[in-house]
Amino acid sequence: MSEADSEGGTLETMRPNPAWDADSYPDAVEALSADGLVFRVWGGDWCGDCRGQLPDFGAALDAAEVPDDRIHHYPVEKEADGSKTGPLVDEYDIELIPTVVVERDGEEVARYVEDEGVPIAVYLAEQL
């Protein structure tokens, strides 16, 4: 998956789930593969929601053949007061994880926050 970029790191939870079935989500794979999309993923390997959702999203990005240089990981830590700290947390107003921001030409075009009732890839495909 994505190499660490200068602002972030790597999230083990973004390793693609080998059991994820791309054939079951053709619309999501097609939407995620659109040219020019950049994916910014905030999460924590310690976070149950992230461990449950990000491996499938990693597999969806893999199936969509999104280049590694368009996927950025931002590991987040939780402070004693429950607030989140990490790369670009304040700049992107990250309060809950996982959060995935999709950008095109530097503009946000979709955002998934924590739990939207459907898998991350499906939710983002509907937004795009």
C-alpha positions as a Markdown table, in Angstrom:
| # | Residue | x | y | z |
|---|---|---|---|---|
| 1 | Met | 0.0 | 0.0 | 0.0 |
| 2 | Ser | 1.0 | 3.6 | 0.2 |
| 3 | Glu | 4.5 | 4.6 | 1.3 |
| 4 | Ala | 4.7 | 7.1 | 4.1 |
| 5 | Asp | 4.5 | 10.6 | 2.8 |
| 6 | Ser | 6.3 | 13.6 | 4.3 |
| 7 | Glu | 3.4 | 14.6 | 6.5 |
| 8 | Gly | 2.0 | 11.2 | 7.5 |
| 9 | Gly | 3.1 | 7.7 | 8.1 |
| 10 | Thr | 1.6 | 4.3 | 7.4 |
| 11 | Leu | -1.4 | 2.6 | 8.8 |
| 12 | Glu | -1.2 | -1.2 | 9.1 |
| 13 | Thr | -5.0 | -1.2 | 9.0 |
| 14 | Met | -4.8 | 0.0 | 5.4 |
| 15 | Arg | -3.3 | -3.3 | 4.3 |
| 16 | Pro | -5.9 | -4.8 | 1.8 |
| 17 | Asn | -8.2 | -7.4 | 3.2 |
| 18 | Pro | -7.5 | -10.5 | 0.9 |
| 19 | Ala | -11.1 | -11.7 | 1.5 |
| 20 | Trp | -12.7 | -8.5 | 0.1 |
| 21 | Asp | -14.6 | -9.3 | -3.1 |
| 22 | Ala | -14.2 | -6.5 | -5.7 |
| 23 | Asp | -16.8 | -8.2 | -8.0 |
| 24 | Ser | -19.4 | -7.5 | -5.3 |
| 25 | Tyr | -18.7 | -3.7 | -5.5 |
| 26 | Pro | -18.1 | -2.8 | -9.2 |
| 27 | Asp | -19.6 | 0.7 | -8.9 |
| 28 | Ala | -17.4 | 1.5 | -5.9 |
| 29 | Val | -14.2 | 0.2 | -7.7 |
| 30 | Glu | -15.1 | 2.2 | -10.8 |
| 31 | Ala | -15.7 | 5.4 | -8.9 |
| 32 | Leu | -12.5 | 5.1 | -6.8 |
| 33 | Ser | -10.5 | 4.6 | -10.0 |
| 34 | Ala | -11.4 | 8.0 | -11.5 |
| 35 | Asp | -8.4 | 10.0 | -12.6 |
| 36 | Gly | -7.1 | 12.7 | -10.4 |
| 37 | Leu | -8.6 | 11.6 | -7.1 |
| 38 | Val | -6.4 | 11.8 | -4.0 |
| 39 | Phe | -7.3 | 9.9 | -0.8 |
| 40 | Arg | -6.3 | 11.2 | 2.6 |
| 41 | Val | -6.9 | 8.6 | 5.3 |
| 42 | Trp | -6.9 | 9.3 | 9.1 |
| 43 | Gly | -7.0 | 6.4 | 11.4 |
| 44 | Gly | -5.3 | 4.5 | 14.2 |
| 45 | Asp | -4.1 | 0.9 | 14.3 |
| 46 | Trp | -5.3 | 1.0 | 17.9 |
| 47 | Cys | -8.9 | 1.9 | 16.8 |
| 48 | Gly | -11.5 | -0.8 | 16.5 |
| 49 | Asp | -13.5 | 1.0 | 13.9 |
| 50 | Cys | -10.4 | 1.5 | 11.8 |
| 51 | Arg | -9.4 | -2.2 | 12.2 |
| 52 | Gly | -12.9 | -3.2 | 11.1 |
| 53 | Gln | -13.2 | -0.8 | 8.1 |
| 54 | Leu | -9.9 | 0.2 | 6.6 |
| 55 | Pro | -8.7 | -3.2 | 5.4 |
| 56 | Asp | -11.7 | -3.4 | 3.1 |
| 57 | Phe | -11.1 | 0.2 | 1.9 |
| 58 | Gly | -7.5 | -0.6 | 1.3 |
| 59 | Ala | -8.6 | -3.6 | -0.8 |
| 60 | Ala | -11.1 | -1.4 | -2.7 |
| 61 | Leu | -8.3 | 1.1 | -3.5 |
| 62 | Asp | -6.1 | -1.8 | -4.6 |
| 63 | Ala | -8.9 | -3.2 | -6.9 |
| 64 | Ala | -9.3 | 0.3 | -8.3 |
| 65 | Glu | -5.6 | 0.4 | -9.1 |
| 66 | Val | -5.2 | 3.7 | -7.3 |
| 67 | Pro | -1.5 | 4.7 | -7.5 |
| 68 | Asp | 0.3 | 4.7 | -4.1 |
| 69 | Asp | 1.2 | 8.4 | -4.6 |
| 70 | Arg | -2.5 | 9.3 | -4.5 |
| 71 | Ile | -3.1 | 7.6 | -1.1 |
| 72 | His | -1.9 | 9.4 | 2.0 |
| 73 | His | -2.0 | 7.8 | 5.5 |
| 74 | Tyr | -2.2 | 10.0 | 8.7 |
| 75 | Pro | -1.8 | 8.0 | 11.9 |
| 76 | Val | -3.9 | 9.5 | 14.7 |
| 77 | Glu | -3.5 | 9.2 | 18.5 |
| 78 | Lys | -6.2 | 9.7 | 21.1 |
| 79 | Glu | -5.5 | 12.1 | 24.0 |
| 80 | Ala | -6.7 | 11.6 | 27.5 |
| 81 | Asp | -9.6 | 14.0 | 26.9 |
| 82 | Gly | -10.7 | 12.1 | 23.8 |
| 83 | Ser | -9.4 | 14.6 | 21.3 |
| 84 | Lys | -7.4 | 13.4 | 18.3 |
| 85 | Thr | -3.8 | 14.4 | 17.5 |
| 86 | Gly | -1.8 | 13.7 | 14.4 |
| 87 | Pro | -0.7 | 15.0 | 11.0 |
| 88 | Leu | -3.1 | 17.6 | 9.5 |
| 89 | Val | -5.8 | 16.8 | 12.1 |
| 90 | Asp | -6.5 | 20.5 | 12.8 |
| 91 | Glu | -6.2 | 21.6 | 9.1 |
| 92 | Tyr | -8.8 | 19.0 | 8.0 |
| 93 | Asp | -11.0 | 19.3 | 11.2 |
| 94 | Ile | -10.6 | 15.6 | 12.0 |
| 95 | Glu | -12.6 | 14.6 | 15.2 |
| 96 | Leu | -13.6 | 11.0 | 14.5 |
| 97 | Ile | -11.7 | 8.1 | 12.9 |
| 98 | Pro | -11.6 | 6.6 | 10.4 |
| 99 | Thr | -12.0 | 9.7 | 8.3 |
| 100 | Val | -11.3 | 9.6 | 4.6 |
| 101 | Val | -11.1 | 12.8 | 2.6 |
| 102 | Val | -11.2 | 12.6 | -1.2 |
| 103 | Glu | -9.7 | 15.5 | -3.2 |
| 104 | Arg | -9.5 | 16.5 | -6.8 |
| 105 | Asp | -7.4 | 19.4 | -7.9 |
| 106 | Gly | -6.8 | 20.3 | -4.3 |
| 107 | Glu | -10.5 | 20.6 | -3.5 |
| 108 | Glu | -12.4 | 18.3 | -1.2 |
| 109 | Val | -15.1 | 16.3 | -3.2 |
| 110 | Ala | -16.1 | 13.7 | -0.6 |
| 111 | Arg | -15.6 | 12.8 | 3.0 |
| 112 | Tyr | -16.3 | 9.6 | 5.0 |
| 113 | Val | -16.5 | 10.0 | 8.8 |
| 114 | Glu | -16.3 | 7.1 | 11.3 |
| 115 | Asp | -19.5 | 5.2 | 10.4 |
| 116 | Glu | -21.9 | 6.0 | 7.6 |
| 117 | Gly | -23.9 | 2.8 | 7.7 |
| 118 | Val | -22.2 | 1.4 | 4.5 |
| 119 | Pro | -18.6 | 0.4 | 3.7 |
| 120 | Ile | -16.2 | 3.3 | 3.1 |
| 121 | Ala | -15.8 | 2.5 | -0.6 |
| 122 | Val | -19.5 | 2.4 | -1.2 |
| 123 | Tyr | -20.2 | 5.6 | 0.7 |
| 124 | Leu | -17.5 | 7.5 | -1.2 |
| 125 | Ala | -18.6 | 6.1 | -4.6 |
| 126 | Glu | -22.1 | 7.5 | -3.8 |
| 127 | Gln | -20.6 | 10.9 | -3.0 |
| 128 | Leu | -18.5 | 11.0 | -6.1 |
